[in-house]
Amino acid sequence: MKKVNFLIIGGSAAGTTAADAIRNLLPEASIAIVTDEDHEQYSRVLLPNYIRHQITREQMFLKKPEWYSERKIELIRGVKAVGLASKSKRVKVSDGNEIEYGKLLICVGGYVVPLNVPGADAEGVFYMRTVEDGDEIIEKSKDAKKAVIIGGGFVGLEFSSCFKMNGIEEVTTLVRGDYYWSKKLDEESSKVVVSTLSKNGVSVKTDEDADHIETKDGKVKAVVTKSGNRYEADVIGVGIGIKSDFSWLADSGIEIKAGIDTNEYLETNLPDVYAAGDCAEFYDPVFERKHLVGNWTNATSQGSTVGKTMAHSASSGQAGQRTKFETASSYSINFFSPPENGTCSFIGVTDEDFADKILVRGSFNEGKVTKILIKKYNGISRIVGATVVNHPPDVGPITMAVKNRVDIASKLLDLEKPDFDLKLLVA
Ligand SMILES: Cc1cc2nc3c(=O)[nH]c(=O)nc-3n(C[C@H](O)[C@H](O)[C@H](O)COP(=O)(O)OP(=O)(O)OC[C@H]3O[C@@H](n4cnc5c(N)ncnc54)[C@H](O)[C@@H]3O)c2cc1C
């Protein structure tokens, strides 16, 4: 049976960064990464750029095979972890083998939520998560004239420009809510995004829920919605969320809530077992709550932090240090090209329920909206998050204010003034 000091399940943002951090601290330790994808690490963030033909397929790959051999990190590709025996410290993998670990890191991210309506398995229904998804979208979009996107969120937005930039003339997005991206944006911000989509030839239909997909000879033909409307489609892009597969952990005793439950050190309830990235529901000291965060910066920052903690061993005096994860992350999406392009940034916590006060700067008429979420902590007023649509200069100062937990009580009135310079928040 294979035995390693450090076993990592999932070889993407969190897993690869953690392996690198451990190697930096422990030159002789044995490290293995198990991934069910048949690739070295690549960037999901760059996947839409590849589909839009802005970069080559090769440029998506962040690590070459030599990186793993030089760093003495064993990459076990195309193999899935299928069971965890935490008492004997073994992981069972899909090729029938077992791997014994000293410490185990779980960073399995998520898989796309499949569309569950009749016809959804027809040719021409796409998701956007893997290299193979990208290859298929490019190949099958070649002769397409009409596209329908199901889901008005982050991936739906990426599908819009990907379809357009693959030459598809008519692109229609169907969203369940009463306005576009209602789970993340306020209505005013949403209107700004929809206006950019419209200027780029993408139409949005609200209150539309897919009922079934009409097919012909196994290929998609149209999406029919519950309201009875029919939208013709040669291709369909689905972006309705991701979900982690924790079924292999069922008998392990690990605590799972919305994600794998961890403390601020990304330690789970099981000894020597850690979790990081999209699949970890971690205690966040910045916001004093547990939550899941699904973005690349969060995943890589957690990977490098948990690597330090894993490399640490009080008994053997190993290198590394038990390190708290305390970074507020943000991410931005740029869609379409100038002059009719748009940007959308999400900083810190963006769920409105979490905030005590919400301030909106800008408006649809101005073509930019920044929504700022404020919460009181023991008498201190802090910005805990924001969504910034079409106004990139706001992103830096707000991110700093969130990360540095700045008390903004004295600036609350100023913040409502449209000409208040946000840089003064952190001056
Ligand atoms: C199209 C797209 C665009 C994006 N753009 C942005 C962006 O602009 N900015 C941003 O911040 N974020 C972006 N994201 C989100 C970002 O990519 C994720 O937050 C990040 O990849 C999470 O990294 P992770 O390591 O936690 O998990 P993942 O990247 O999901 O990787 C987990 C890996 O584990 C594998 N795995 C799962 N189960 C097992 C198992 N049992 N055994 C073995 N392997 C397993 C999976 O196949 C996968 O390879 C984007 C995502 C997508 C899909």
The ligand as an SDF file (V2000), in Angstrom:
LIG
                    3D

 53 58  0  0  0  0  0  0  0  0999 V2000
  -16.1360   29.1980  -15.6790 C   0  0  0  0  0  0  0  0  0  0  0  0
  -15.6410   29.6300  -14.3350 C   0  0  0  0  0  0  0  0  0  0  0  0
  -15.0790   30.8930  -14.1890 C   0  0  0  0  0  0  0  0  0  0  0  0
  -14.6340   31.3160  -12.9450 C   0  0  0  0  0  0  0  0  0  0  0  0
  -14.1190   32.5770  -12.8330 N   0  0  0  0  0  0  0  0  0  0  0  0
  -13.7080   33.0160  -11.6250 C   0  0  0  0  0  0  0  0  0  0  0  0
  -13.1490   34.3220  -11.4870 C   0  0  0  0  0  0  0  0  0  0  0  0
  -13.0870   35.1050  -12.4490 O   0  0  0  0  0  0  0  0  0  0  0  0
  -12.6840   34.6940  -10.2680 N   0  0  0  0  0  0  0  0  0  0  0  0
  -12.7510   33.8520   -9.1900 C   0  0  0  0  0  0  0  0  0  0  0  0
  -12.2860   34.2200   -8.1180 O   0  0  0  0  0  0  0  0  0  0  0  0
  -13.2960   32.6120   -9.2820 N   0  0  0  0  0  0  0  0  0  0  0  0
  -13.7690   32.1680  -10.4640 C   0  0  0  0  0  0  0  0  0  0  0  0
  -14.3120   30.9150  -10.5760 N   0  0  0  0  0  0  0  0  0  0  0  0
  -14.4220   30.0710   -9.3710 C   0  0  0  0  0  0  0  0  0  0  0  0
  -13.1140   29.3230   -9.0840 C   0  0  0  0  0  0  0  0  0  0  0  0
  -12.6800   28.6720  -10.2500 O   0  0  0  0  0  0  0  0  0  0  0  0
  -13.3010   28.3230   -7.9370 C   0  0  0  0  0  0  0  0  0  0  0  0
  -13.6800   29.0440   -6.7900 O   0  0  0  0  0  0  0  0  0  0  0  0
  -12.0170   27.5470   -7.6680 C   0  0  0  0  0  0  0  0  0  0  0  0
  -11.6720   26.7520   -8.7800 O   0  0  0  0  0  0  0  0  0  0  0  0
  -12.1640   26.6560   -6.4460 C   0  0  0  0  0  0  0  0  0  0  0  0
  -11.0020   25.9010   -6.2980 O   0  0  0  0  0  0  0  0  0  0  0  0
  -10.9980   24.5570   -5.4510 P   0  0  0  0  0  0  0  0  0  0  0  0
   -9.6030   24.0600   -5.4680 O   0  0  0  0  0  0  0  0  0  0  0  0
  -11.6470   24.7810   -4.1430 O   0  0  0  0  0  0  0  0  0  0  0  0
  -11.9950   23.5640   -6.2210 O   0  0  0  0  0  0  0  0  0  0  0  0
  -12.1480   23.1270   -7.7300 P   0  0  0  0  0  0  0  0  0  0  0  0
  -11.5150   24.0910   -8.6540 O   0  0  0  0  0  0  0  0  0  0  0  0
  -13.5860   22.8180   -7.9150 O   0  0  0  0  0  0  0  0  0  0  0  0
  -11.3270   21.7800   -7.8140 O   0  0  0  0  0  0  0  0  0  0  0  0
  -11.6670   20.6100   -7.1270 C   0  0  0  0  0  0  0  0  0  0  0  0
  -11.0600   19.4470   -7.8550 C   0  0  0  0  0  0  0  0  0  0  0  0
  -11.2620   18.2450   -7.1130 O   0  0  0  0  0  0  0  0  0  0  0  0
  -11.6990   17.2330   -8.0040 C   0  0  0  0  0  0  0  0  0  0  0  0
  -12.4350   16.2410   -7.2100 N   0  0  0  0  0  0  0  0  0  0  0  0
  -13.6810   16.3510   -6.6950 C   0  0  0  0  0  0  0  0  0  0  0  0
  -14.0140   15.2480   -5.9890 N   0  0  0  0  0  0  0  0  0  0  0  0
  -12.9360   14.4250   -6.0680 C   0  0  0  0  0  0  0  0  0  0  0  0
  -12.6610   13.1390   -5.5510 C   0  0  0  0  0  0  0  0  0  0  0  0
  -13.5480   12.4720   -4.7710 N   0  0  0  0  0  0  0  0  0  0  0  0
  -11.4740   12.5660   -5.8480 N   0  0  0  0  0  0  0  0  0  0  0  0
  -10.5600   13.2170   -6.6140 C   0  0  0  0  0  0  0  0  0  0  0  0
  -10.7590   14.4440   -7.1220 N   0  0  0  0  0  0  0  0  0  0  0  0
  -11.9440   15.0490   -6.8530 C   0  0  0  0  0  0  0  0  0  0  0  0
  -12.5340   17.9900   -8.9980 C   0  0  0  0  0  0  0  0  0  0  0  0
  -12.7560   17.2800  -10.1920 O   0  0  0  0  0  0  0  0  0  0  0  0
  -11.6680   19.2110   -9.2290 C   0  0  0  0  0  0  0  0  0  0  0  0
  -10.6640   18.9630  -10.1450 O   0  0  0  0  0  0  0  0  0  0  0  0
  -14.7400   30.4480  -11.8130 C   0  0  0  0  0  0  0  0  0  0  0  0
  -15.2990   29.1790  -11.9660 C   0  0  0  0  0  0  0  0  0  0  0  0
  -15.7420   28.7670  -13.2030 C   0  0  0  0  0  0  0  0  0  0  0  0
  -16.3250   27.3810  -13.3580 C   0  0  0  0  0  0  0  0  0  0  0  0
  1  2  1  0
  2  3  1  0
  2 52  2  0
  3  4  2  0
  4  5  1  0
  4 50  1  0
  5  6  2  0
  6  7  1  0
  6 13  1  0
  7  8  2  0
  7  9  1  0
  9 10  1  0
 10 11  2  0
 10 12  1  0
 12 13  2  0
 13 14  1  0
 14 15  1  0
 14 50  1  0
 15 16  1  0
 16 17  1  0
 16 18  1  0
 18 19  1  0
 18 20  1  0
 20 21  1  0
 20 22  1  0
 22 23  1  0
 23 24  1  0
 24 25  2  0
 24 26  1  0
 24 27  1  0
 27 28  1  0
 28 29  2  0
 28 30  1  0
 28 31  1  0
 31 32  1  0
 32 33  1  0
 33 34  1  0
 33 48  1  0
 34 35  1  0
 35 36  1  0
 35 46  1  0
 36 37  1  0
 36 45  1  0
 37 38  2  0
 38 39  1  0
 39 40  1  0
 39 45  2  0
 40 41  1  0
 40 42  2  0
 42 43  1  0
 43 44  2  0
 44 45  1  0
 46 47  1  0
 46 48  1  0
 48 49  1  0
 50 51  2  0
 51 52  1  0
 52 53  1  0
M  END
$$$$
